[in-house]
Amino acid sequence: MKFFADTAIVQEIDRLNSYGLLDGVTTNPTLIAKSGRNFIEVISEICRIVDGPVSAEVASMDYARIVVEGERLAAIADNVVVKLPMTLDGLRACRHFAGQGVRTNLTLCFTANQALLAAKAGATYVSPFVGRLDDNNLDGVDLIQDIRRIYDNYDFETQILAASIRTVNHVKDVALAGADVATLPAAVIEALVQHVLTAKGLDQFTKDWEATGQAII
């Protein structure tokens, strides 16, 4: 499973990318607002840091403006993925961009039927929001499993990009459910390596090594 960073904070992306574990980045209007910076400048800078796909979201909801904005975003860099709303106009724009060879990400997916429509429209990615479903007493991981089964039934090439990931257990669960990608906050990515027994064992190893009085270099 690929890991995308779900952030528009350039410093976070630079740090995560240095670990060699980052496959791409997703942004949205809320994350851009939190960055406090110009949208186009932020996307451009992220695209220079990360070789993988970078999702940049349109702001409009009507087809004509979605296409204009999407074309502007796609022109920023070759690795931009145009993020589109899960609406009929968004699906229409998805089909347009698919015909132009522009990669797309259909966002705010909450049902298997929506994911089916995204695949039929030629979306590169569909983003089911796992955590937000859980917040509403629904099972976000079940949705990932349903989408996986539908896509496998028909050999759809659209990739399942599990979004709204809140915990390390979410990461494990969506991986088991067959997500192609998980987009994660920086804190969740860095928490994946942590375990109390790992920390305890390393602390003991360090103390035992220091007691030997030796040095490797």
N, C-alpha and C positions, 0 to 999 in steps of 0.2 A: 504494500500500500504506500502511495506517495503522501508526503507531508507538505502541506502549504501553510504558510504563516498568515494568520488572519489579523492583520494589523496594517496601519499606515504610518507607523512610527519608524522612520528610516534607521535610527540607531538600533532598534530591536532587530530589524531585518538584517542589518549588517552583522550583528552579533550571531544571530541564528545561522546565517549563511556560512560563517566562519567554521562552524562545526562540521560542515559537509553533509548535513542531513536534510537540507531544505530543497524541495523540488519546485516550489513556486510560491506565489503570494495571492491572497484575495483582499480586496478592499471594498468598502461600501460608503455611502454618504456619512453615516454616523462615525465611522473610523476616520474619515477625512476631516470631519468637523473636530474630532478630538485632537488631531494633529496640529490644528491651528494654522495650517499652511495652505498655499495655493494648490488646488487640485491637480492641474496639469503638471506643475513643477514636481509635486510629490510622486506622481505616477512615472514621470520621466526619470527621476532619481532612482526609484525602485527598480525600474527596468535596466538601469545601468549596473545595479548591484547583483541582480538575480538573472541567471540565464533562462530559467524556466518561465512558465506562463504567469502573467500578472493580470488579474481580473480588475477591470475598471468599469464602474457602473454608470449607465446613462441616467439622467435626471428626469427626462420627459416621459409622458405616458401615452402620447399619441404617435401613431406609426411614422408619420413624416418627420417629426422632430427626433424620434428615436433613431431613425436612420442617419440623419445629419449628425447628431451627437456621436453615434457609434462610429461613423466614418472618421470623425475628428479624433476620437480616442484611438482607433486602430492605426492612425497615422503617427502616433507618438513613437512607437517602437514595434519591431517585428514580433515581440513576445507578449504584446497586449492581447488579452481576451476580453471581448466586449460583453459586459454583464447586463442582462436584460430582465425586465419584469415578467413574471408569470401571468401574463394577460394575453388576450387574443391579439392585440397589437404587438405585444412583445414576441409572440410566436410567429407572427407574420414577418416581423423584422428579423427574427432568427432564420427563417427560410431565406430571406433576402441575403443575409450575410453568409449563410452556408453556400449559396450560389456564387458568392464573390470570393470564397476561400478564406473568409475571416472567421476565426474561432470565437465561439460564444459560450456564455454561462447563463442558464436560466435559473434565476434565484427565487427564494421564498417558495420552495416546493413543499407542500404539506400532504399531498395525496399521491397514490400510485397512478391515478388517472392523469394528473398533471405531469408526472414524469414520463408517462407514455406519450403525451402530446409533445413534450420537449424532444423526445427521441425522434418522433415522426417529423418534427420541424427541422431536424438536422443539427440539434445542439451538440456542441463539443462536450459540455458538462451540464449536469443538472444538480442543483444544490438543495437537497432535503435538509430542513432545519430540525435536527434531532432534539436539542435542548428545549426549544420553544414548544415542541409537541409534548415533551415530558412536563413542562410547566403547566400544561393544560390537561393533565391526567391522561395523556395518550402516550403510546410507546413509540418513540422515534426510531428505535432500532428495528422494530417490526416493519416500519416503512422501508428502511434500507433493504431488509430481506425481501419484501414484496417487489420492490423495484428491480433488485438483482434477478429474481426469478423471471419477471416479465422480460427484461432485457436479454437474458440468456435464452428464453423461449424463441425470440425472434432475431437473435444475433444483432441487436442494435449496438452501434459503436459508441453511443453517448456514454460518457464516464460518470459514475456516481460520485459526487463530491460531497461527502458528509460535512455539514456545516452546523453552526451553533453547538459546538463541542465544548462542554463545560468541565469535564473531569478526565482523569487518566483512564477510568473505567469505561467512559464513553469511547475512548480510542480503541481499547481492546474489543469492545462490543461491536463497533462498526467494522473493524477489521474481520472479525469472525463472521459478520453478516455479509461480507463481500463488497464493501465500498472500495472503489478504485483509489480514492483520495480522501484524506481528512484534512480540513483546514482548521488550524488550532491557534489559540492565543499563545503568545510567547511563554507565559507562565506554565501552560499545560505541556508544551513541548519540553521545557526544561525539567518539569516534574516527572516525565516518563522514566528518567534514569534513576530516580531517587527511590531508595528503600531503606528502612531502618537497619536491616541486617547487613546491607551492603556498607552503610556508613560505619556500623559497629565493627565489622570485619576489617575494613580498611584502617580504622583507628588502631585496632590491635596489631595489625601487620606493621603499621608505622612505628609503634612503640617497640615491637620486637626487633625491627631492623635497626632502630637507633641504638638499642642495647648492645648490638654486635660491634658498634664502633667502626663499621665498614662504610665504604663509599664506592659506588659503581663508576663514577668519573671523578 
